Amino acid sequence: MHKTAFVWDDRYLDYSFPGIHPFKSLRESMTKKILEERGAFHHIDLVKPDIIPEELLYKVHSKEYVEFVKKKSEEGRGYLDDGDTPAFKGIFESALVRVSGTVTAVKLLDRYDHTINIGGGFHHAKYTSASGFCVFNDVALGIKIAEEKFNRVALVDIDGHHGDGTQILLANDPKVLKISLHMYHKGFFPGTGDVDDIGEGDAKGLTMNIPLPPGTADDMYLYAFNQVVVPKLNGFKPDLIVILNGGDSHFTDPLVELKLSNKGYLDLIRTLHKLAHNYNAKIVMTGGGGYNYESTAKIWALSTAELANLDFTEFLELEDCCYLASSEFAKKRVEEIVEKLKKIHGL
């Protein structure tokens, strides 16, 4: 048996919004093809998810909301939120399969060191509503289930948008460190995740938001990560790291104005992989956003290769040519943000 499991169900492809909507499941199928072409599944176990009972959703969603999604799924029209997440026939079942993938990834940690569900990462969904293309919050649910066996869970969210739903659902949980690096400026969705949002109650100080200005590229993104995220993780010493690997921080993404290359992404994953081994921790990696489908597929394939310790000579051609530099404005802003975070979090 291998040390890494890749959770996959062909029904993931059913969760794809119609028309010109930017969320398409092409990203997932492209990732799987890249891995198949390079023989990855001779070294990674491909595992089909066990479909969860819908009652399990009640850990993170109200029964009324779940019933609402079922009704809209049958009707196949309208929206599940204020206009970002359209209903289509079968969306309930499609979303349930995706959530089941993350729950399965968590449960597989009994047998594997690292598990991957690129079909997950729906971090905007809230207790009573969909949001930002997300129907059910698989990340929060997976973490709540993980807490039955793990004492300290760290969520590191590198999606281009703030993980607002997950943060809200886990806000007062003292066993979970919630870290989100995301673009932040007035008018950009979801409009939350500033530096002073640090958690509440017994979990105060266990939320770290790194709000990055447009134009933040590899140099300053990695600077912020190494200056505040790594020390925060070292202080917490998780026994499970959940990586939400949204591909929309990439410089080609049409919806986000961050400028990470996939070389920068790979550095982030390599660092988290190394830290996990230092802590004797396990890793679950989900997908997330990503609206340049080819770029996102390459990020997920490279990240999978890193976690599974695959032969990287087969993957080098997927890497971007070079690291990217931030604008002078972004450099100054990120330096200011990092200094604020150090003071707030005592780093």
C-alpha positions in Angstrom: 0.0 0.0 0.0 1.2 3.5 -0.8 1.4 6.4 1.7 -0.8 8.8 -0.4 -4.5 8.3 -1.4 -6.2 10.3 -4.2 -10.0 10.4 -3.7 -11.9 10.4 -7.0 -15.4 9.8 -8.3 -16.4 10.4 -11.9 -19.6 12.0 -10.5 -17.4 15.0 -9.4 -17.8 16.1 -13.0 -21.5 16.6 -12.5 -20.8 19.6 -10.2 -20.2 22.1 -13.0 -22.4 25.2 -13.4 -24.0 25.8 -16.8 -23.5 28.5 -19.4 -20.8 31.1 -18.9 -20.4 30.5 -15.2 -16.7 30.3 -14.4 -16.9 27.2 -12.1 -16.3 24.2 -14.4 -15.3 20.6 -13.4 -12.9 20.6 -16.4 -10.1 21.4 -13.8 -10.6 18.2 -12.0 -10.7 16.0 -15.1 -7.6 17.8 -16.5 -5.7 17.1 -13.3 -6.5 13.5 -13.3 -5.4 13.1 -16.9 -2.1 14.8 -16.2 -1.5 12.4 -13.3 -2.6 9.3 -15.3 -0.3 10.2 -18.3 2.7 10.2 -15.9 1.9 6.9 -14.2 1.1 8.6 -10.9 -1.5 6.0 -9.9 1.1 3.3 -9.8 2.4 5.1 -6.7 -0.8 6.7 -5.4 -3.9 4.7 -4.4 -7.1 5.9 -6.2 -10.0 5.6 -3.8 -13.7 6.1 -4.4 -15.5 8.1 -1.7 -18.2 6.6 0.5 -21.3 8.7 0.1 -22.2 10.2 3.5 -25.8 10.2 4.9 -27.3 13.6 4.5 -27.8 13.9 8.2 -24.0 14.3 8.6 -24.4 17.6 6.9 -26.2 18.9 9.9 -22.8 19.2 11.7 -22.2 22.3 9.6 -25.6 23.2 8.0 -29.1 23.6 9.2 -31.7 21.0 8.3 -33.8 23.7 6.7 -31.0 24.7 4.4 -30.3 21.1 3.4 -33.9 20.7 2.6 -33.9 23.9 0.6 -31.0 22.6 -1.5 -32.8 19.4 -2.2 -35.9 21.3 -3.3 -33.9 23.6 -5.6 -32.1 20.5 -6.9 -35.4 18.9 -8.0 -36.6 22.2 -9.5 -33.4 22.8 -11.4 -33.8 26.6 -11.5 -33.1 29.7 -9.5 -30.2 30.4 -7.1 -29.0 29.0 -3.8 -27.7 32.4 -2.7 -27.9 36.0 -3.9 -26.9 35.2 -7.5 -23.5 33.5 -7.5 -24.5 29.8 -7.1 -27.3 28.7 -9.5 -29.3 25.6 -8.9 -29.4 22.9 -11.5 -31.1 19.5 -11.5 -29.1 17.1 -9.4 -27.0 19.8 -7.6 -27.8 18.3 -4.2 -26.5 14.9 -5.2 -23.5 16.4 -7.0 -22.5 18.5 -4.0 -23.0 15.5 -1.7 -20.5 13.4 -3.7 -17.9 16.2 -3.4 -18.4 16.6 0.3 -18.2 12.8 0.7 -14.8 13.0 -1.0 -13.4 15.2 1.8 -15.0 13.1 4.5 -13.5 10.0 3.0 -10.1 11.7 2.7 -10.2 12.4 6.5 -11.2 8.9 7.4 -8.5 7.4 5.2 -5.9 8.9 7.5 -6.1 5.8 9.5 -4.2 4.1 6.7 -2.4 6.9 4.8 -0.1 9.8 5.6 -1.5 12.1 3.0 -4.9 12.2 1.3 -6.0 14.4 -1.5 -9.5 15.4 -2.7 -9.3 18.0 -5.5 -13.0 17.8 -5.7 -13.3 19.6 -2.3 -12.5 23.0 -1.0 -16.0 24.7 -0.8 -15.0 27.2 1.9 -17.6 29.9 1.3 -20.7 27.8 2.2 -22.3 28.9 5.5 -24.7 27.3 8.1 -27.8 28.4 6.4 -26.7 29.4 2.9 -24.7 28.7 -0.2 -22.1 31.3 -1.2 -19.5 31.8 -3.9 -20.2 28.7 -5.9 -20.1 26.6 -2.7 -23.2 24.5 -1.7 -21.9 22.5 1.3 -18.8 23.2 3.4 -16.8 20.1 3.1 -13.8 21.7 4.7 -15.5 22.5 8.0 -17.3 19.2 8.0 -14.1 17.3 7.3 -12.3 19.1 10.1 -15.1 18.5 12.6 -14.9 14.7 11.8 -11.1 14.8 12.0 -11.3 16.3 15.5 -12.6 12.9 16.7 -9.1 11.5 16.3 -6.8 14.6 16.0 -6.1 17.0 18.9 -4.8 20.0 16.9 -5.9 20.7 13.3 -4.4 23.5 11.2 -6.2 24.8 8.1 -4.0 26.6 5.7 -6.1 28.2 2.9 -4.2 29.6 -0.1 -7.3 30.2 -2.2 -7.4 33.7 -3.7 -10.6 34.5 -1.8 -11.0 34.6 2.0 -12.4 31.3 3.4 -15.2 33.1 5.2 -17.7 30.2 5.6 -15.1 27.9 7.1 -13.8 30.6 9.4 -17.4 31.3 10.7 -18.2 27.6 11.2 -15.0 27.0 13.2 -14.6 30.4 14.7 -14.8 29.4 18.4 -13.2 26.0 18.0 -10.0 25.9 20.2 -8.7 22.8 18.5 -8.4 24.4 15.1 -5.9 27.0 13.8 -7.4 28.7 10.8 -5.0 30.5 8.4 -6.1 32.2 5.2 -3.9 34.0 2.7 -6.1 35.9 0.2 -6.5 39.0 -1.9 -8.3 41.8 0.0 -9.5 45.2 -1.1 -12.7 47.1 -1.1 -15.4 45.5 -3.3 -13.6 42.2 -3.7 -15.6 39.0 -2.7 -16.3 38.2 0.1 -15.0 41.4 1.7 -13.8 39.7 4.9 -10.6 38.5 6.4 -8.7 41.5 7.6 -5.7 41.2 10.0 -7.7 42.1 13.1 -10.1 39.1 12.6 -8.4 36.7 15.0 -11.2 34.4 16.3 -13.4 34.5 19.4 -13.9 33.0 22.8 -11.6 30.1 23.7 -10.3 30.2 20.1 -9.2 33.9 20.2 -5.9 34.1 18.4 -6.4 30.9 16.5 -7.6 32.7 13.3 -4.9 34.3 11.2 -5.8 36.3 8.1 -3.2 37.5 5.7 -5.0 40.1 3.4 -2.9 40.7 0.4 -3.2 43.6 -2.1 -3.6 43.1 -5.8 -0.2 42.7 -7.5 1.2 40.4 -4.7 3.5 37.9 -6.5 5.8 35.1 -5.4 8.4 37.2 -3.6 6.0 38.9 -1.2 3.5 36.0 -0.9 6.3 33.7 0.2 7.7 36.4 2.4 4.4 36.7 4.3 4.1 33.0 4.5 7.5 32.4 5.9 7.4 35.4 8.3 4.0 34.8 9.9 2.4 31.5 8.8 5.4 29.2 9.5 6.0 30.6 13.0 2.3 30.4 13.8 2.2 26.8 12.7 5.4 26.1 14.7 3.8 27.5 17.8 0.6 25.4 17.3 2.3 22.1 16.3 -0.7 20.5 14.6 -1.1 16.8 14.2 -3.1 17.3 11.1 -2.7 20.0 8.4 -5.6 20.6 6.0 -4.4 22.5 2.9 -7.1 24.3 0.8 -5.3 24.6 -2.4 -7.3 27.1 -4.5 -5.7 27.7 -7.9 -7.0 31.2 -8.2 -4.0 32.9 -6.6 -2.2 32.1 -9.9 -1.2 35.0 -12.1 -3.3 33.8 -15.0 -6.6 33.6 -13.0 -9.3 35.8 -14.5 -11.1 36.6 -11.2 -8.2 37.3 -8.8 -5.3 39.7 -9.2 -2.7 37.9 -7.2 0.4 36.9 -9.1 1.7 33.5 -7.8 3.4 31.3 -10.2 3.0 27.5 -9.8 6.7 27.6 -8.7 5.5 29.7 -5.8 2.6 27.3 -5.1 5.0 24.4 -5.1 7.2 26.1 -2.6 4.2 26.5 -0.3 3.3 22.9 -0.6 6.9 21.8 0.0 7.2 23.8 3.1 3.9 22.5 4.5 4.9 19.0 3.6 8.2 19.4 5.4 6.5 21.0 8.5 4.0 18.1 8.6 6.9 15.7 8.9 8.6 17.8 11.5 5.4 17.7 13.6 4.7 14.0 12.8 1.4 15.3 11.3 -0.7 14.1 8.5 -2.0 16.1 5.6 -5.4 16.4 3.8 -5.3 18.5 0.6 -8.4 19.7 -1.1 -9.0 21.8 -4.2 -10.8 25.1 -4.1 -11.1 28.0 -6.6 -9.3 28.3 -9.9 -10.8 29.7 -13.0 -7.9 29.3 -15.5 -8.5 25.6 -15.8 -5.2 24.6 -17.3 -3.2 26.6 -14.7 -5.2 25.1 -11.8 -4.8 21.6 -13.1 -1.1 22.0 -13.3 -1.0 23.4 -9.7 -3.0 20.4 -8.4 -0.9 17.9 -10.3 2.4 19.4 -9.1 1.1 19.6 -5.5 0.0 15.9 -5.7 3.4 14.9 -7.0 5.1 16.7 -4.1 3.0 15.1 -1.4 3.3 11.7 -2.9 7.1 12.0 -3.5 6.7 11.2 -7.2 9.6 11.4 -9.7 9.6 15.1 -10.5 11.4 14.6 -13.8 8.0 13.7 -15.2 6.4 17.0 -14.0 9.1 19.6 -14.6 7.5 20.7 -17.9 4.4 21.7 -16.0 6.2 24.4 -14.0 6.0 28.0 -15.0 9.2 29.5 -16.4 10.1 31.7 -13.5 9.1 33.3 -10.2 7.3 36.6 -10.4 8.0 39.9 -8.6 5.5 42.1 -6.8 4.8 45.7 -7.6 6.5 48.3 -5.4 3.1 49.2 -4.0 2.3 45.6 -3.1 5.8 45.1 -1.5 5.3 48.0 0.8 1.7 47.0 1.7 2.7 43.4 2.4 5.6 44.5 4.6 3.2 46.6 6.6 0.7 43.8 6.9 3.3 41.4 8.1 4.5 43.8 10.8 0.9 44.2 12.0 0.4 40.4 12.1 3.5 39.9 14.1 2.3 42.3 16.7 -1.2 41.0 16.8 -0.1 37.3 17.1 3.0 37.9 19.2 5.4 36.5 16.6 
